[in-house]
Amino acid sequence: MAVWDDLVGQTRVEEQLAAAARDADAFVTAHTAGEPGPEASKMTHAWLFIGPPGSGRATAARAFAAALQCVSPDRALGGTPGCGFCDGCHTALVGTHADVEVVRTDLLSIGVKETRDLVRRAQLSPAGGRWQVIVLEDADRLTEGAGNVLLKAVEEPAPRTVWLLCAPSLEDVLPTIRSRCRHLTLRTPPVDAVADVLIRRDGIEPEAAHAAARATQGHIDRARRLATDERARSRRSVVLKLPLRVEDIGGCLRAAQELVDAASEDAKQVAEEIDAKETEELKAALGAVQGGRMPRGTAGAMKELEERQKRRRTRTQRDSLDLALTDLTGFYRDVLALQLHSRTALANTDVRDALERIARDTTPERTLRRIEAVLACRKALDRNVAPLLAVEAMTMALRD
C-alpha cells in the first residue's frame, strides 16, 4: 500500500507531492554521490497544507514525510518514492522515525518555548534518514511570538530540512510565514469516497458507513468516530433535537446548559484517562518517595503539569462544543435546502421529520439568521467568551 492511499479524494495534491518526492529523492541521491542535483525541482524546504477540517491535511503531510524518507530499492529502477512498505516509510507513518518530528497540540496554543525547541531540532542533520522533517499539524495555533520564532527557521532553513505546516486556511498563518511556503489546498472529500474508506479499511457495514459519511459531510475522522462510537452517536442525537427545544426562554437556557455540560463531561472523561497517568509518570521521573511525598524543588514541575492539564481540559471542552455547533450548522443547512427545494443531498436524513417541520414553519431568511447565530457562537468561543454565555446567546437567537 503506497503512502498516498490514505489521501481520500485528493488526486491533484497527490500528484504534486509525488512529483516533489521524486525530485527530493534525486537531489539526495546526487548529493550522496557528490554530483550536482537536478537543475529544476518541484521540491522546496517549506510547505503549507491548507484545507477544511476533515480534508486530511495532516494525513497528506505525514504521507509526504514518509515518501521523503523512502528507502525502497525500487526507486533505483524508476519506482516512485513512498512505497509504504520499506523501513523509512513504515517508521515515518507510525511515528517512530528518528528524522520525522510530528507536532500536534491538545492545548489552545503553541507557545514560544515549544517552537524554539522545534527550531533547534530543525538545525540538526538527518540522523539516518534522507531528510530532517518537521510536521506541524496545528500551525494555526502558533501564538504571534511563536510564529516570529518559526519565521527565522523557515527563512533560512538548514540543508535537507523540510517544514510541513498544516492549517485550515491561509488567513490562519502569519503572512510572513505563508509567503515563504509552497501552498497545497485540499478539498473536502466526496461522501462516497469517505464511505468507501470506512468499508475497506475499518470493516464498517456499508449502510452505517454511508450514513456516517453523509452525516459528517466528508469529514473522515468524524465519520469514523460516528460509525464506531455509540457515545458520539448519542451526543449527535441530542444536538439535533435542540432546534425543537428553543421555543421559549426556559427551553433555550436549559438546552444551552445541557450542551455545555455535555462538553464538560467530555473534557472530564479525557482528563480521567490521561491526567492520572501523566501525574504518576512525572512523580516517578522526579523521584517521588514511598507514600507519594515529592523531593524538594519539584513543586514547580508539578504545578506546570497541572496548568497544562487545565488548558487541555479547556481545549477539549471547546472542541466538543465546536463539534456540536458543526452538527447544528448542518441541521439548518438541510432545513435551508428543503426550503429552497434544492437538489443537494441532505446530511441528516435520520431526522428528516424535524427538518421538514422547521422548514415548513419558518422562512429561508430566518434559517439564514439561525446559521449566522451558530457561526457567531463559534467565533465567540474562539475569542475566549465564557462557553455558557456564548451558547445561551446562540440558543436565544435560534428562538427568533
SVG drawing of the C-alpha trace seen along z (x, -y; Angstrom):
<svg xmlns="http://www.w3.org/2000/svg" viewBox="-45 -39 76 44">
<polyline fill="none" stroke="black" stroke-width="0.4" points="0.0,0.0 1.6,-3.3 1.7,-6.1 -0.7,-8.1 -3.5,-5.6 -4.8,-7.5 -5.4,-10.7 -9.1,-10.4 -10.3,-12.4 -7.1,-14.5 -5.8,-13.3 -4.2,-16.7 -2.4,-17.1 -1.2,-13.5 0.3,-14.2 2.1,-17.3 3.6,-15.6 4.7,-12.5 6.5,-14.8 8.2,-16.7 9.2,-13.4 10.8,-12.2 12.8,-15.4 13.8,-15.2 14.9,-11.7 17.0,-12.6 18.6,-15.5 19.7,-13.4 20.9,-10.6 23.0,-13.0 24.3,-14.8 25.4,-11.4 27.3,-10.6 28.9,-14.0 27.1,-15.0 25.0,-18.2 21.3,-17.8 18.6,-18.4 18.5,-22.0 14.7,-22.3 12.9,-20.8 9.4,-20.7 10.8,-20.2 11.1,-23.1 12.0,-23.4 8.7,-24.7 5.1,-23.5 1.7,-24.8 -1.1,-22.3 -4.5,-24.1 -8.0,-22.7 -11.2,-22.5 -11.5,-20.2 -11.6,-16.6 -9.9,-17.2 -6.8,-15.2 -4.2,-18.0 -2.2,-16.1 -2.6,-12.8 -1.1,-14.4 1.8,-15.9 2.6,-12.6 2.4,-10.7 4.8,-13.3 7.2,-12.9 7.2,-9.1 7.8,-9.5 10.8,-11.8 12.3,-9.0 11.5,-6.2 14.4,-3.7 12.8,-1.2 15.2,0.4 12.5,0.0 13.4,-3.7 16.6,-2.9 14.5,-1.1 12.2,-4.0 9.8,-3.4 8.1,-6.3 9.2,-7.1 6.5,-6.4 6.1,-2.6 4.6,-2.3 6.5,0.9 10.1,0.1 11.6,-0.8 11.7,-4.5 8.0,-4.7 6.8,-2.5 8.5,-4.2 7.6,-7.7 3.9,-6.7 3.8,-5.1 5.7,-8.0 9.0,-6.2 11.3,-7.6 14.3,-9.4 14.2,-12.2 10.5,-12.9 9.1,-15.0 5.3,-15.3 3.9,-18.1 0.3,-18.3 -1.2,-20.0 -4.1,-19.3 -3.8,-22.8 -5.3,-26.1 -2.0,-27.4 1.6,-26.6 4.0,-28.9 7.5,-30.3 9.2,-27.7 7.9,-24.7 8.6,-26.5 12.2,-27.2 12.7,-23.5 11.4,-22.7 13.7,-25.2 16.7,-23.7 15.7,-20.3 15.4,-21.5 19.0,-22.7 20.3,-19.1 21.4,-17.0 19.4,-13.8 20.4,-11.1 19.9,-8.3 17.2,-9.3 17.3,-11.2 15.7,-14.4 15.0,-16.1 11.2,-16.6 9.2,-18.7 5.4,-18.2 3.5,-20.9 -0.1,-19.8 -1.6,-22.9 0.3,-25.8 -2.9,-27.9 -2.4,-27.6 1.0,-29.3 1.0,-32.4 2.3,-35.6 5.6,-35.2 5.9,-31.6 5.3,-32.5 8.1,-35.0 10.4,-32.4 9.4,-30.0 9.8,-32.6 13.6,-32.7 13.9,-28.9 11.6,-29.0 13.5,-31.9 17.0,-30.3 16.4,-26.5 19.2,-24.1 20.3,-21.9 18.0,-18.9 15.4,-20.1 11.8,-20.3 8.9,-22.1 5.4,-20.8 2.8,-23.1 -0.9,-22.4 -3.7,-25.0 -7.4,-25.4 -6.8,-28.4 -4.1,-30.8 -5.5,-33.5 -4.7,-31.3 -1.0,-31.6 1.2,-34.7 1.6,-36.4 5.4,-36.4 5.4,-32.6 2.9,-31.7 4.7,-33.8 7.7,-31.6 5.9,-28.3 4.5,-26.4 0.8,-26.1 -1.2,-22.9 -5.0,-23.2 -7.0,-20.1 -10.7,-19.8 -13.5,-18.1 -13.5,-14.5 -16.7,-13.3 -19.1,-11.5 -18.9,-8.3 -15.1,-8.2 -15.2,-8.5 -17.8,-5.7 -15.6,-3.5 -12.6,-4.1 -14.7,-3.2 -15.9,0.0 -12.5,1.1 -10.1,0.2 -12.3,0.1 -14.6,3.0 -17.7,0.9 -21.0,2.2 -21.9,0.3 -25.2,-1.2 -23.5,-2.5 -20.5,-3.8 -22.7,-5.7 -24.8,-7.1 -21.8,-8.4 -20.1,-9.8 -23.3,-11.6 -23.9,-12.9 -20.4,-14.4 -20.3,-15.6 -17.0,-14.1 -15.1,-14.6 -13.1,-11.4 -12.2,-11.3 -15.6,-12.4 -17.3,-9.8 -15.1,-7.0 -15.9,-8.1 -19.6,-8.4 -19.7,-4.9 -17.7,-3.2 -18.6,-5.1 -22.0,-4.8 -21.4,-7.9 -20.7,-10.0 -24.0,-8.9 -25.8,-9.7 -24.3,-13.2 -25.2,-14.0 -28.8,-12.8 -29.1,-15.2 -27.7,-18.1 -30.1,-17.5 -33.0,-17.7 -32.0,-21.2 -33.8,-23.2 -37.1,-21.8 -36.4,-22.8 -35.8,-26.5 -39.4,-27.6 -39.4,-29.5 -36.8,-31.2 -36.7,-28.4 -36.1,-25.8 -33.3,-28.0 -31.5,-28.2 -31.9,-24.5 -30.7,-23.5 -27.6,-25.7 -26.8,-24.4 -27.1,-20.8 -24.8,-21.4 -22.1,-23.0 -22.5,-20.2 -22.1,-17.6 -18.9,-19.3 -17.6,-19.5 -18.3,-15.8 -16.2,-15.0 -13.4,-17.1 -13.6,-15.3 -13.5,-11.9 -10.4,-12.8 -8.8,-14.1 -9.6,-11.0 -8.0,-8.9 -4.8,-11.0 -4.2,-13.2 -3.7,-10.5 -1.2,-8.6 0.8,-11.8 0.9,-12.8 2.2,-9.4 4.8,-9.3 6.1,-12.7 6.2,-11.8 8.2,-8.7 10.6,-10.7 11.1,-13.3 11.9,-10.6 8.7,-10.6 9.4,-8.6 7.1,-5.9 3.8,-7.4 3.8,-9.9 5.9,-12.6 7.8,-14.7 11.5,-15.7 12.3,-19.3 12.4,-21.6 9.8,-19.6 6.7,-21.7 7.3,-23.9 7.3,-21.0 4.1,-19.6 2.4,-23.0 3.4,-23.3 1.8,-20.0 -1.4,-20.9 -1.6,-24.1 -1.0,-22.2 -3.8,-19.7 -6.1,-22.6 -5.5,-24.2 -6.1,-20.8 -9.4,-20.4 -10.4,-23.8 -9.4,-22.9 -11.3,-19.6 -14.4,-21.3 -14.3,-23.8 -13.5,-21.2 -16.5,-19.2 -18.7,-22.3 -17.4,-23.2 -18.3,-19.7 -21.9,-20.1 -22.1,-23.5 -20.9,-22.0 -23.7,-19.4 -26.2,-22.2 -25.0,-24.1 -25.5,-21.0 -29.1,-20.7 -30.0,-24.2 -28.2,-23.8 -30.6,-20.9 -33.6,-23.0 -32.5,-25.7 -32.1,-23.1 -35.7,-21.9 -37.0,-25.5 -35.2,-26.3 -36.2,-23.0 -32.5,-22.3 -31.3,-19.0 -28.4,-19.0 -28.4,-15.7 -29.5,-16.0 -26.9,-15.2 -29.3,-14.4 -31.8,-12.1 -32.3,-10.3 -34.2,-13.4 -36.0,-14.3 -39.3,-14.8 -37.8,-17.5 -36.2,-19.1 -39.4,-19.2 -41.3,-20.6 -39.0,-23.5 -38.7,-24.1 -42.5,-24.3 -42.9,-26.6 -40.2,-29.1 -38.7,-31.1 -35.3,-30.8 -34.4,-34.3 -35.0,-33.0 -32.9,-29.9 -30.0,-32.0 -30.2,-34.1 -30.0,-31.0 -27.0,-29.7 -25.4,-33.1 -26.1,-32.7 -24.4,-29.4 -21.4,-30.8 -21.3,-33.8 -21.2,-31.4 -18.2,-29.6 -16.4,-32.9 -17.2,-33.9 -15.7,-30.7 -12.6,-31.3 -12.3,-34.6 -12.5,-33.0 -16.0,-34.1 -17.4,-32.1 -18.9,-28.9 -22.3,-29.1 -22.7,-32.8 -21.9,-32.2 -24.2,-29.2 -27.0,-30.9 -26.8,-33.9 -27.0,-31.4 -30.0,-29.5 -31.9,-32.7 -31.1,-33.8 -32.3,-30.5 -35.7,-31.2 -36.3,-34.3"/>
</svg>
